[in-house]
Amino acid sequence: MKKNFKTVAFLISVVFAFLGCASDGGGENPEVAPGTIGSADPALLATAKLAQQVDPDNSKVILFYYRPDGKYTDWGLWLWPKGGEGDAGYAATSGKAKSETVDGLKIGYWDISTLTSSVTELQNLITSKEDMNLIIRTAGWANKDPGVDQVIPLSSGNKHFMVLSGDSAVYTVADTYEPTLVNATSLSSNTIKLTLSVTLGLETSASDNGFVLTADGSSVTISDVVNYENQNNRYKNNAKYLLLRTASKIDPTKTYTLTHPSFKPVEGINVSILGAVGDSVTYDGDDLGLTLEGNKATFKTWAPIASDVELLLYTSSADVGTFKAETIAAKALGATTEVELLGNPAKTEKMTKDSQTGVWSCTIEDVSSYKYYKYKMNNLGVTYYVSDIWAKACSAEAIASQIVDINSASEAIPSGLSYGTKESYKNPFGKNGTEQKSNTDAIIYEMHITDWSFAVPETPDYSMNVGKYLDAANDKVINHIKDLGVTHVQLLPVFEFAETNYNDKYNWGYNPYHYNVPEGRYVTVGYEDGTQAVLELRTLIAKLHEAGIAVNMDVVYNHTSGTGSGSLYDSTVPYYFYRFTADGEYSNGSGCGNEINSENPMVKKYIIESLKHWMLDYHFNGFRFDLMGCLSKETMAEIYDELSKIDPNVMVYGEPWTGGTAAVVNGATQAVSSSSGEGIGAFDDDFRDSIKGAEFGGFKQGHVQGTYSDSGITTGLVGKSGKNNRNVTGKLGLGLHYVECHDNYTLFDKLAISYWQRANDKTTTTTGNLFTKIGYDGLVEVKAENKLAAAYVFLSQGTAFINGGQEFLRTKRGNENSYNTSNTSSTSTNGIDLTFKDTYSDVYNTYKGLIALRRANPSAFGANASAKAEKVSTGVTKYTTGDFLVYFNATDAEVNISVSGYAKRVDVSGGTPTEGEVVSTVPAKSFVILKK
């Protein structure tokens, strides 16, 4: 998954910064006398003077930035509005910081008003005084300072702001400063982290230190205050960051206010109840959402913080409401607080809360005249209009949930099939559970609905950016996949993601909005009934199953497209579904603005129930976890154990990394063993990088291009782990071997650019028609390298994975990150051109032959723990497994080989493995398979 930074504004307190005066503390003497208040940070005082110099009229929005090293040249501002992107802001500001030295401090600054004058969406924020999201970064995301997303609070009416290196706060520049309470965030049900603008000398014994805490006006006892950064040493008492302990539990349904007589504001600041929410009561029932018994319906939602919840019932999709006009004009999903989402409910019912479980419920004896529903919730004084996150069918855009049982409604079920039970579940991998399979028996083929929609018509519409489920279900597509011989298709996200049905821009779908319902953009245009989405996705899966192909789902339980009112989950239970930093910021381990807290009990319950829903109600046979490193190993093991109870052949695997610094403890950054069955697999980026070159840290070439990695090749071939230790479980099937996926360059593009660099003595990359750029000789070499790369993958020990189109030189015209690249005319970036299958039939047939050989010899290729690989010479590898001996030659010259003990050569180049006479040489950039 690539970073798309479609995030919303983050919790941030705009405050004044100070630096305390501390004396050396030692022995049993406190650092400072209790009650001592520090003085202002010199950088802020200097910035106040600088602001008067550069903008005396206070007419421009300026961000000042202080780094102790005084180096600002490489830095820029990733600026974006809610729901927008930050690339335009970065292009306008990167490398354009000015600097001045004031009071001996070199301070940088960006005149945002001027630099972004041509960036309309940012100018609109300035004009309307709406907050602007901010990341201070260097090129290529090599560095971020302070490492979290920030917000420039234009809504405050101020124009001059300041960031201190390493500090997550955005400060308002002012002429004078007073000691200020900056930010207070609950870390648990009885602890609060408090940030001050100035250091305070604390008492060396338990004391409230003058702080006063109230809950809805009633006093709450503070039992102790300690230095947050030195909690076990009371003599380290000169602190800017404090930990407050309360004598009673924090109630997340109440408003807490903190004051101190020596600190502004006089009225105090509110305490965020983030940590306290995590200790909310839980519910272990399996009936959240809608339960239908004939015409009788019971609605249940878990909302422990809500003070009021109403059930809104609607008779048709025309009545369920929509987003406000500005949101619709932007072709975006808006905020759940928009009153336009109320629509015209035919009936409103108060729901009843069970305080022991946090569940709100309501039973309607006859719902036959209603078709959709949603909840009107009051959380922390804010009203939200939300569809049911536990629902299994929704209206378009998931604006309302549908009153339907998708497993009994005939309009949602393909002919001859049934859903919802273990008995009705289908998986051709293992013949519906009658055969025990290993992951090593699988060959996974990744595909995107829109990309493959191009393959259907004889003359593709190259301006199309949104394909359909039924396009991918076309016989032309399915017959191709069946002919190739793979066992599994892996579909890029097909849950409801945050692209509206009327937004015709291309997107991969890694921006989740509702995890439990199908994405509506892939449904027949103009559909009005949520069951249509269910039917068409089920149809696609059923067609693949009929062809003997299992189906895996790409899931993104690591983040959502937005937070706050931009998230159905945050709107339902504020803060509970997400991880936060100790400063009250949304943790950003996904690189997309937030990360799901999969260890909170009700979040884990939701994820597991969601996955079971996709298995039982759609017959998905496995799951690829995007950014699996954001989930803990314990959670992943529990997920696998639960899913394998439905199907012991279920595949669970994922990306063993994060998209940023994650707050998860013991994240799944490698394969995970389980208490039973296979366990959880992980993509082996070490083997990938050895074969074709690393994908990050600049353009890198690999073994097949002549930058040899003999040890990486021999290690990967036998299923061992490289430096990242992606699979140390001892189970070969938990290592996924691949050289191409939807991310980064296609294999052809990577190899073609590598050839272009070598031929032209270049270190830069190139885009466009790469076939033309490398010419005939280049194409011959690249095809050989492609086949060789495929041989390493298919003949190795582990689980094989390829990207759709890799088998016929799929190109994205050198686009490394095509997640939202819209297609135009014949220069389509993402669309599949199935004519390549014939044009480059030699490549296709080699893939097909390798797959056939692997599937016919599973004990030799995939599951052989006794396989051996050794370096013969630089770039040349000898590999013995079962009855086979394989020589790989990645060099530019033919090599002689020893064939003693082997009587046949196996040729896979024609698409079907055929046996012939042995040979004594291996051509350049090639491989030879010998058999006893």
N, C-alpha and C positions, 0 to 999 in steps of 0.2 A: 504494500500500500504506500502511496506517496502522500506527502504532506500537502494538504490543500488549504489549511488555515481558514476554513469557514467557521469562525468561532464568534462568540458573542462577548460582550463586555464582562470583565471579571471583577470580583469583589476587590476593591482597593480603597484604601483611605487616603485622601489627599491631605497631606499634613505638613508640619514644619519639622525640619531635622535639626538635631543638636548633637554635640559631642561633649560628653562629660569630662570633667577634670578629675583624674584618678591618681592617687599616690600609691606607691608600692605597698602592697599588703603582705605581711608575712607573719609567721608564727600564729599567735592567737589574736592578733590585732586586725580589726576590720580595715579595709582599704580606705574608707572615708567614714566620717562621723555619720551616724544615722540621721536621715533628713536632709543631707547635703544634696543640692540641686546643681546639675552641671550647666555648662554654657553652650552657646550656639556653635554649630559646625562652621569653621572658617570658610569652607567652600560655598556655603549658602550666603554668608555675609558678602563674600566677594562677588557672587552671582547677582545679588541685589544691586551692587554698584554697576556691574556690567550691563544689566538690563536697562538701567537709566541711560547708559551710553549708546547702546545700539537701537533702542526703541523708546525714546523719552516720552512719546505720545501714547505709549501702551496701545498701539493700533494693530500690532501683528501677533499672530500665534507663534511663539518661539519656544523651542525645547532646548534647555541648557543641559550640558552633560559634563560631569567631572570624572576624569580618570587620573589617578596618581602618576601614571607614566606619561601623561600629557600627549598621548598618541591618538589622533582622531581620524586620520586620513582613510583608514580602511573600513570605517564604520558608516552605516546607513540606517534608515528607519523603515521598517516594514509596518506600514500604516493601513488600517482598513476599517470600514464601517461594519456594523453588525451584519453578519451574513455575507460580507463581501470578501475581497481578496486584497493582499497587501503588496503585490508585485509592482503596481504602478507607483505607489508611494516610495517603495525602495529604489526604483529606477530614478525617481526624481531627487532623492536625497543621498544616495550612496556616494561616498567620497566627496561630498559637498559641504561638510561641516566646516565652519569658520572657527577660529580660536583667538582668544586674547588672554594676556596675562594680567591678572589683577591681584594685588596684595601677595605677589609671589606665586600665585596658583594659575596654571594654564587651564582655561576652561573652554570647552567647545560648545558650539550651538548651531542649530538649524533654524532658519527662518522658514517655518512650514508654510506660512501664508504665501510667500513668494515662490518657494521652490515647487510647490504643488499647484501652482496657479492653473495648470492645464488638466489637473486631475479632478474632474467634476464631482465625483462622489465624496472626495475629501473637502473640497470647497463648500459643498452643501452642508457638511457637518459644521464647518467653521461658521457659516452664515446662520444656521439654525441652532447653534450652540448645543450640539449633541456630542456625546463622548466619542473619542477616537481611540481605537485599539492600537497598541504599540508593541513592537519588538525591536530592540536595538541589536543589530547583528552585523556580521561581516559576510563577505561573499561566500556562497556555497554552504551557508549555515555552519561554517567552521566554528564560529563563536557567537554566543548570545550573552548579553549582559543586562540584567543580572541572571538570566537563565529562565525567567518566567515571563509570561505575557503580562503586559501592563495596560493601563488606561490613562489617556490624557483627558482629564475631566473638564471638557469645555463647557459642560452644563453648569459648572460653578460660576460662570461669568468671567473667570480669570483668563489671561492670555499667556502669561509667562510661567513656565514650569521647569522643574529641575529633576534630573536623575543622577544619583551618586552611584558610581560603579560598585556593583555587588549588593546594592540595596534595592529591594523590590518595590519600595514606595515611589510614587510620583509626587514631588513636592511643589507646592505653590510658592513662587518667588515673592517675597514681601520685603518691605523696608525694615520692619522690626519684627522680633520674634519673642514669643512667650512660651514657657513650658506647656506642652500640650499632650493630652492623651491621644495617641495616634490610632491604634487599632486594638480591638479585644475580640478574641476568638476562643470559643470553648473547644478544648481538645478532647474532652470526655465529659461524662455526666457530672464531674465534680472538679474539673480543672479548667482554667482559663489562661491563655497566653496573652499578655498585654505588652504592646509596644509603646514606648514613650518617645517623645521628641528630644529628651534630655535624660541623662543618667540621674538616678535617684539612689541615695545611700539608704540601704535597708537595715532594719533591726537585725541583730544577730540571734534572736530567739523568735519563736512563733508570735506573729503579730499581723494585724491587718494593715499596718503601715499607713494608716489614715485613709485607705480606700473604702468607699461605701458602695455596696451593691444592692440594687433593688429589683424585684420582679413584679411587674405590674403595680409598682408603687409600694410594695411591701418589702421590708428589710430582709436581706439574706446575709447570713453570717459568713464572713471571710475568715477562715481558720488560720491561714498562713500565707505569706508572700515570700518567695525566694528568687534568686537570680536564675533565670531560665537556662542560661548557659553554664552555670555552676551550681546545680541544684543540691549537691551534697557537700558544699563548702560554704557555710554561712559567712565566713570572713571575706569571701569574694562578694562583697555587698554593694559594689558600685555598678549598677546595672541599668541598661536601657531596655532590656527585654526581661519581663517578669513572668513568673508562674504563680497564679493565684489559686488557692485551694478553698473550695466552699464546704461548709459543714453539712449541707444538704444537697440532694441531687438537683441538677439543673433541669427544669421542665421545658422542653422545646416548644410547648404551646404558649409560653409566656414571653413577654418582652423584658429583657434585662438591661439595666442601665448602670454604668459605672462612673463614679465621680471621685475627685480628690480636691481638697481645698487649695492646693498649691498649683493645680494644673487646669488649663483651659480645655474645652469650654466649661463654663460654670455649670451648665445643665447636664454635662457628662456626655458619654458616648454609648451607643447601643452595643451590646455584646452579641456577636454572631453565635448562633446556637449549633454550628456545624458539628462539633464533636458530640454534643448531647444527642443529636438526631441518630447517630450511629448506635446508641443504646436503646433505641425505641423497642417497644414490645413487638413480638413477632406472631405469625400465624402459620400453623402447620397443616391446615386443610388444603384440599386439592380442588376447591370449587370457586376460586377467585375468578372474576369475570362474569359471564352470563351462563346460567343454567336453565335450560328449557325443559318443561314437562308438559307436553301438549301445548296449550295456549298460555300456560302459567310460566312466568319467568321470575327468577331470582337474580338480582344484580348485587355483586359484592366487589368492593375495591379496598385495598389496604392503603389507608391514608392516616396514619397515627397522629400527625401533626395538625391536620385540618380541624378547624373550629366549626365548619358547616359544609355539608355536601348535599347537593340536590341532584336528583335524577331527571334528565330532560328527555322526553320521548317525542319522536317525529314520525310523521306519516309517510314522508317521501324524501328523496335526496335533495329535492329542490328547497326543502325547508330547513336543512341542517345548518345553514349559515355558511359563511366563507370568510376569508381574510379581508381586511380593509382594501380600498381601491388602490392605494399606493403599493401595497404588498402584491396585489394581483398584477399591477402594471409592471412590477419588477420580476414577474414570473418566479416568485419565491414563496417559501413557506414562512409565514409571519409568526407573531407572538400569540401564545394561548390566552393572553389578556385582552386581545382585541374584541371589543363588544360585538362586532359584526358576527363573531362565531356563535353568538347566542341563537341566531336564526329565529325561526318561528315554531317553538315547541308546541305540540298539541296537548301535552300534559306535563306537569311538573310535580315531582313527589319528593318530600323530605326523606332523607335516608337516616338510619339509626346507627349510632356508633357503639361498638363493643369495646369498652376501654381496656379490657384484658388482652385483646388481640390487635387493636387498631383498625379493625375491619368495619367499614360502613356497608350496610345492606338495606335492600328494599325488595319486597315481593309484590308483583302485579299479577292478579289472578287471570287477567285476559289481555294479552298483548297482540291479539290478532289484527288489530287495526293500526298497529305501529310497526315501523320498519327499521328505524335507527334510534340510537340513544347516545348520550354523552353525559358527562358530569360537570356540574357547576360547583367548583370547590373554592373555599376560602382558606388559604394557607398564609399564616403570618400577616393577616390583614390585606392580602392581595387576592382578587377574584380571578380564577382561571376557568376556561372552558375547554375541557379535555376529553378526547376519546379515551376509551378504556384500554390501558396498556396491556391488560390480560385478554383482550378480545381476540378472536380468530378471523374476523371479517370486518371490513370497514368500507365506508363510502370512499370516493376518490379523495386522494391526499390525506387519508386517515383523519378527516375532519370530524367524523362521527363513526361510532361502531354500529355494526349491523345486528339486528335481532334475528339470528338464524343459527341453526345447527348445521355446520357445513358437512357433517358426516351423515346426515339424513335427508338434506335438501337435494332433490333430484337434479336441480339446475346447477349444482356444484360438483356433480359426480360424473366422470366419464363412464360411458356404457360398459357394463360388465364388471365394474370394480367396486370395492367397498373400502372404507377407511375408518380409522379411529381405534382399532384394536391390534394387539400383537398378532392375532390370528389372521387378520386381513393384510398384514404388512408384506411387502414384496421386496426382494433383493436378488437379482439374478446372479450376483457374486456369491456363490455358495448355494445356488439353486433353492432360494427361499429358506435357508437355514438347514437344509438336508445334508450339506457338506460343510465341514470345517475348513476355513481358508486362512491363509497367512497374508499379512500385508505384502509380503514379497511376491505373492501371486498377482498383485494388482499392477496395472499400468494406467496412470492417471493422465487425463487429457483435459487441459483447462480451456474454457471457452466463455465468451461474453455474448449475451443475447443480441445486442446490436451488431457486433462485428460479424456474426454469422448470418444475420438477416441479409447482408450484401450478397451472400453466396446463392440465394434462392432464385432471383429473377435472371433471365438470360441477359438482360441489359440492366445492371444495377442502377439505382437512383443514388448517385454519389453525393447528393446533398443531404441524404438522410442521416440523422444523428440518433434516432431512437428506433430500435427494432422491436420485434414482437415475439412473444413466447411461441406463437403458432408458426412464425418464420423458422425458428430454430427447430421446430417439430416437423419441418418439411422433410419428405423422403430423401431429397437430394442431399441434405445435410447429414441426416442420420445414416444413410447408406454409405457415405464417405467415411464416417467414424467407424462404422461396423467393418468396412473393408480394411481399414488400417489395422484393426485388431486389438485396440485398447480395451480395457475392462471397465474403466470408470470415466465418466465425464465429471469435471468439476466446474460448476456454474459460478461465475463471478456474482456478486450480491444480487439477490432477487427479492429480498425483503424490502419493505417500503423505505426508500431513502429520500433525502431532502432535495429532490428535484421534482418540481410540479409537473403534472401530466401535460400542461400546455407550454412547458419550457422545452424547446426542441434542441437544446444544447446537449452535446455528448457528455456522458459521465460514466465512470466505472461503477460508482455506487457505494464507495466507502464513506458514506456520510449518513449513518442510520437515523431514521426518524421513528419508525414503529417496527420493532423486531419481529412481530408475530403475523404480519399480513404481507401478501405479495406486492411487489412494486407495481403501481398502476400504469406507469408509462409503457410497460411492455404488453399491456392488454389492448384488445381491439379498440380503436379510437372511438370515443364517445360513449363508452360503457357507463351505465348508471347504477348498476347493481354490483355490490361487492362480491357476490358469488361468481360473477364472470371472471374476475381475477383468479379466484380459487380454481375454477374449472380449467382455465387455459394453462396455468402452471402445472396442474395435475396432468393435463393432456400431454404436455411436453415430456414430463417424467415417465408417464406410461408408455409413450412411443419409444423412448430410449430403452425402457425395460423390455419391451417387446423385441427389440433388436439384441437383447442379451447384454445391455450396457447398464451398469449401476450408475447412480447419480449422487455426487457429493455436493454439498452446499458450502459456499464461502461465507463465513459468518464473521461479524465484526462486533463482538461483545467487549471491545476495549474502549470505545468512546461513542458519543452521539454527535450529531451534526451541530448541536447547540446546547446551551445550558440555560438555566433560569426559565423564562417564558418561551425560550426557543427550544425547549425540550419537554416532551410529554412526561418524562420521568421526573425531572426536576419540578415540574408543575404539579405532579401528583404527590410526591413526597420530597419537599425541598431538601437538597443537599445529600440525601441518603444514598442515592445511586452512584455517587462520585467520590473520588479521593481528593483530599485537600492537603495543602502544605500547612505547616504550623502557623503561618501568617494569614491563613484564611483564603489563600488563592486556590483555584482549581488546579490540582496537579496535572501536568501535561505530558505524561509518559507516552501518549499516542502521537504527539507532535501535531495534534489537531485541536488543541485547546482544552482538552479535559481527558480524564481516564475513568472508566467504570470501576467502582469498588466491588469487585467480584467476590470479596470475602465477607462483606456484610451479609448476614443470614438470609434476608429477604431478596437481596440481589442474586445471590447464588441460587436460591430457590427459583427465582424468575428465569435465570439462564437455563437451568436444567429443565424446567417445565417447557420453556420455549423450544429447546432442542428436541424434547420428546414429541412435542406438537408437530414439528417439521418431519420427524420420522413417521409417526403414526398417522398423521393427517395428510401427508403428501407422499410418503414412501421415499424420503431421502435416505441414502444408505451410508452417509459419512459426512464429516464436517472438517473443513479447513479453517483454522482459527487465525484470523488476521492479527498480527502483533501479539502473538500468544504470550510473549514475555511480560505483557501487562497483567496477565492472570497468574495466580500462584500455582505452584506445582500441586499443592494439596487440592485446590479447586479443580484443576484439570484431571487429576486422578479420580476425584469424586464424579465428575462429569462422565468420564469413560466408564466407570463402574456402573453407573445408572443406565447409560445407553446400551451397554453390552448385555444388560438383562433383557432388552428387547431383541437385540440381534448380536450374537457373539462375533459376527463378521463385520460389524460396523467399523468404519475407519475414522479415527480421530487424530489429527495432526495439525501442525501450524508453523508459523514463523517464530523461531526461537529468539526473538529480539523485541525491542520496544522502538518507539519513534522519538524518544526523548528520555529525559531523566524521570523515571517512574517512582511512585511512592509505594509500589507493591513490595511485600516482603516475600522473599524466596520465589521470585518470578520464574515462569517456565521458559528459561532460556536454553533449554536442551530437552531431549526426549525424556519422557516420564514413564516409569514403570507403574503398573497398577496391581491391585490385589488379585486380579484374574485377567486372563486373556492377553492380548497383544500389548496394550498400553497406548501411549500418546506419542506419535511420531514428530520429527522435526526436520525441516529443510536443512540440508548440508551445504552451507555456503562455502565451506572450505574446499570441498571437491569441485563445486561450481567454479570457484575462483581459480583453482589450479588448472582446470581444463581450458577456460576461455579468458581468464583475467578478471580481476576484482571489479566490482560495480561502483565502489565509492572511493573517495580520495583521489579523484582524477581518473582519466581514461587509462585503463591498464590492459595489456595483452597477456595471453596465457600460453599454456603448453602447446595447443594446436597451432597457434600463430608463430611459435618459435621462441617464446619466452618460457623456457622449460622449467617445469616443476615436477621432477621425477618422483620425489618423495611424496608429494601431494597426490600424484596419480596412483602410485602403488598403495598408498594408505586408503584412498577412496575406493579403489577397485575391490578390496577385500572387506569393505564395510566398516573400517576403523574410522575413528574421529580424528580430525585435524586439530589445529590450535584452539579452536573455539569449543571443542568437546561437545558437539551437538548431540551425539548419541553414545553414552557410556553405559547403557543399560545391559549390553550383551545381547540384545535382540536386534538382529540385522534389519528386520522389517520396519524398525522405528527410525531408520535413517532414510530420508527422501533425497534421491539423487536427481539432479536436473541441471540444465544449462540455459534454460529460458523459461520465463513466466511472463505474466502481464506487465510486471514492473521492469523498468530499465530498457535497454536495447533488446530488440529481437536478436536471436543468434545470428541470422544473416547480416543484420545491420552492424552488429559488433565485429563480425569477421570482415565485412566489406570495408568498414572504416579503418580497421587494423591494416588491411592490405593497402588501402589508399595512403595511409600514413607511411608505410614502408616504401611504397613505390615513389612517393613524392617527398620523402624525407621531412615529414611533417610531425608535429606533436599536437596540433590542434585537431578538432573533429570536423566533420562535414555533414551536410544534410541534402535532401533532394533525391533525385533518381540515382541511387547508389549502383544500380546495374550499369548505367551509362558511365559513371565515374570510374569504375574499376575495369571496364572493358572485358573483352573475351578472355584474355589470359587471367585476369583477376577472378572472373567468374569460375573458371576451371579450378583455380586454387581454393577459392572460398567454398565451392561445393565439396571438395575433398575434405576440407577442414570441418565442414558441417557434418559430414558422414562419420568422420573420425570421432567428433565430439559425441554424436549419438551412440556410437559403439561403446565408448567409455561408460555411458549411462546405462544402456540396456544390458550390457554384459556384466555389470558390476553386481556386487552383493548388496542388497538393500531394496528399496522400493523405487520404481522408476516413475518419473513425472516429465511430461512435456507440455508445451503450450500449443494451443491450436494454431495450425499453419506453419509451425516450425518444420514440419515434415516436407514442406514444399517451398522453403526459402521465403517465408512471410517477411515482408518489410513494412516498417512504419516510417520509411523515408528518413531514417536517422533521428527520429524523435525519441528521446530517452525517457520522457515522462508524459505519455499521451492520455492521462486520466481524464482530461476535459477538453481534448483537442477536437473541435468540430471538423467534420469532413466537408470538403468543397470539391466539386466536379471530379475529375479523374485523378486528382492528387489526394484521394482519400488516405488518411493516415491509419485508421483503425480497421477499416472494412476488409473482410476476407475476399480475396479473388481466387475462386476455386479453379480457374483456368491454369493457375500456377502448378496445379497437380499434374497436368499433362506437359506443360512447358518444361518442368524440372522433374520429369518422371523418374529419372535415375536416382534422385535424392529420395523421392517418395518411396520408391520400391525398396531402397536400402533400409529405410525406417521400417517398412512393412515386413521385410525379411528378418530384420533384427528382432522385432516384436514376436514374430512367429517362432523364431528359434528360442527366445527366452521362455515363451509360454509352453513350448513343447518340452523344455528341459528345466523345470523350476528348481530341481535340486542342484543344478550346476550354476544357474544364473539367477541369483537373488537370495537363496537360502543356504549357501554353502559356507559354513564357518571354517572349513578347512582349506578354502581357496588360498593360493599363494601368488603374490605378484613381486617381481624384482626388476630392478633396472639392469638392462643389458649394456647399454651405453647411453650417453646423453640423448634424451628424446625417444629412446626405444625401450619398450617394456615387454617382459615375458610374463604371461598370466596363465596359470594352470588351475583348472576347476573341473572336478568330475572327470568325464571322458574327454575333456576339451583342453586344447592348448591354443592360446590366442597371443599373437604378436601385434603390438601397436607400434607404429612408426610415425612419430610426429615431426621427423626431420624433412629436409628438402631433398634427400638422396635415398635411393633404393638401398636396402640392407639385406645381407644374407642371414639366414636363420637355420637353426638345427631342428630337424623334424623327426628325430629318432623316436620310435615308439608310436608314431601316429601314421595312420594309413590313408586318411581321407582329408580332403579340404572341403569345408562347408562354405558355399557361396550364397550370400543373402541378397545380392544386388538385383536379382530378378523379382523380388517380392516374396518368393517361396524358397526356404532353405533347400539347396540341392547339393548332393555330395559328388565330389570329383577327385581327380588326382591331386596328390600333395604338391606343393610348390616349395622352393628353397629360398625365395626372396620375398620381401615385402616392399611394394612401391612406396615412394615418398608420400607422406600425408595419407596413410592408409592403414589397414589392418588385415590380418589373415587369421582365419579360424580353422584349426585342425582338430580332427577327431580320431580317437583310437579305432 
